[in-house]
Amino acid sequence: MRSLVLVAVTTVLLAVAVRVAWLGDDAYITLRTVENWCSGLGLRWNLVDRVQTFTHPLWMLLLAAGRALTGEVYFTTLGISLALSTVAIVVLLRRAGRPPAMLAIGLLLLGTRAFTDYTTSGLETPLTYVLLLAFAGVVLDERPPRERFGKAALLAALLATNRMDLALVCAPALLAMVPAVGVRPALRQALAGGAPFFAWLLFAAVYYGSPFPVTAHAKAFG
């Protein structure tokens, strides 16, 4: 019964996602950068300017990998988005456990346009779904904090690399684990787990001249 409900709810949610599948205008900012990079013209929007116009480096790298494999970006982006959204739906439903809870979650998601519309759109949301679920799973795990802090720090770093402001979502949970882990061990694990995020900041600072996307300079720092 549980497996049947899981398959049924997932199928309905995916059918809706496919029905409303789309790519938003902002997605093409990233896709133009991906196309230029895969064409050997550099990781940039305008060929003569090194400017980071996208706000989701990890998502951009994933789309670039897909573009390199398939040779096109439109259906590749939709396919990656739907695949990640499917993973998120299945993981969420499996964690719900009982069929009534699965049905309730399915109805909640089905009635939430923020979810159905952004299962695609070309933005980083599907990857955020998966990483957030993984992060929550580690944080809520019953093992001692010392055994899971490093993994939580790594997932938080991936989330921040996917979209920088997601670090604010992860910070409270990580800070709450510090007393049980110890300040020094937590700092060491946070630095090690944060390597992907720090590596991107270093690359962006060298390549683009700033670790932050141009939108941050225009909106937050301007």
N, C-alpha and C positions, 0 to 999 in steps of 0.2 A: 504493500500500500504506500509506504513511504517513498519508494523509488518511483512509483507511478505518479504520485503527486509532484515529486521533484521534476520529472520529465515534462509533465503537463504544464506546470507553472513556467518552467524555463522556456518551453516552446511558445507559449502565449506571449511572454515578454519579448522574446526574440522576434516573433512575427510582427509585433507592434514596432519594434526597433527598426526592422527592415522596411516596414511600410512608411515610416517617417524619416528614413535615412537621408542625410544631407551633409554638405560641407559648408560651414559658415565662411563669411568673408575673411575673418581673422585667420582662418586655417591656411588661406592661400599666401599669407605673409611667410609662414613657415615653409610651405610647399615650394615657394619660389626659391628660398634659400636652399632647400633640399635639392631642387632641380639644378641649381647652379653648381652646388658642390659635386653632385653625381656626374655633371658634365665637365668637371675639371676646371671650373671657373672660380672656385673658392667658396668658403662657407660664409656667404654674404648675400645681401639683397641687391645692392648696386655693385657692379663689378669693380668700380674704382674706389669704393668706400668699405672699410672694415667696420661695420656697424652691426651689433647684435639686436636685430629687430624682433626676435622671438623671445618668449618668456618661459619656455619649457625645454631646456636643453636635452633632458633624457628622452622626452617624447620626440624631439627633432631627430635624435640619433636613431631611435627605433624606426621612424618613418624613412630615414635615409637608408637604413639596412633593408627595409622592405622595397624601396625604390631600386636599390642596387640589384636585388634578386629578381624583381618582376619587370623592370624597365618602364614602369608607369606609376603615377602617384594617386590618381583618383580612386580607382577600385581597390588599390592596395591599402590606402588609408581607411576606407570603409571596412575592408576585411579585417585589418588589425584592430580597429575599434570594436567591431562586433565580436571578434574572438575574445578580446580582453573583457568586454562586458559580459559575455557568456561565462567566463571563468568567475567573475565577481558574483554573478547571479547564483551559480551553482554552489560556490563556497558559502555564500550568505544563507542559502536555503538549507544546506547541509548542517550548518551551525544551528539553525532553528530547531532541527531535530524532529519534532512531531508534525504530522500533516496539517493540523489546524494552524499551527504557527507558520508553516510554509505558505498556506493559503492566505493568511493575514498579511504576510510580507509581500506576497505576489500582488495582492489587491492594493497595498500601500504604494508599491513601486509603479503599478499600472496607472494609478491615479495621480502620480507625481510627474508633471511635465518636465521638471528639472532633470528627472532621471531618463524618461523616455526620449526626450529631445537630445540629450547629451550622451546617449549610448554611442552616437556617432559624432557628427559636427566637425570632425577633424581636429578638435582640440584635445588637450591632455587628459580630459576627464576619465576615460575608460582605464588608463594606466593608473590614475589616482585611485580609482575604485579598488583595483587589485592590491596596490601597495598599502592602502589604508586598512584593508581587511587583514592583510598579512601582519601589519604593525599591531593592530588591535588584538589579533590572535596571540602574538608574542607577549604583549603587555598583560593580557588577561590569563595567560597560562599559569598553572598552579606550581610550576617549578620555582625554586629559589631565584630571587632577582639576579644574583651573581651569575647564574647560568644562562640568563636570557637578555641581560643588559646590552651585551655586545651586538647581538642580532637586532635588538630594537634600535640601537644607535645606527646600524647599517641601513635598516629600512627607513629610518627618519632621514638619513642622508640622501637616500634615493628619492624620497618624497620631496625633499628640498631641491634636489637637482631637477626633478620633474616640474616643480613650481616653487619658487623660493619662499613664498609666504606660507606654504604648508609646514615649514619648520615651526611656526607658531602653534600649529595644531598638535605637533608631537612633543613640544618642549615640556608642557606640564606633566605628562606621563613619565617622561625620562627623568625629570627632576624629582618626582615622587619616588623613584627607585633608588636614587643616589644614597640616602641614608643606609639602606640595607646593603648596598654594594660597597660603600666606602668612597670617599671623595677621590683619592688618588687612583684606585682601580677604575672608577667610573670615568675619570678624566682620560686615562690611558685608552680605555675601550672606546670612548667617544671619539677620540682623535683617530684611532684605527678604523672604526666604523664609518667615520665621516670622510674617509679618504676620497670617495667619488665626488662628493660635493666640493671639497677643498681643491681637488684636481681640476674640476671645471672652472672654479673661480680663478685659479692660477692661469689656466689656458686663456680664459676670456680677458683677463687683465693684460696678458701679453699680446694676444691676437687682435682684440678689439680696442684695447686701451682702457678698458673698464671692466671690472668683474660683474657689473650690473647691466641688464638690457637697457636699450635707449628709452623704453617706456618708463622705467623707474626714474631716469633723469628728467623726463618730461613731466611726469605726474607726481612722483613722491618727493624728488629733490628740487623740483623747479618751483 
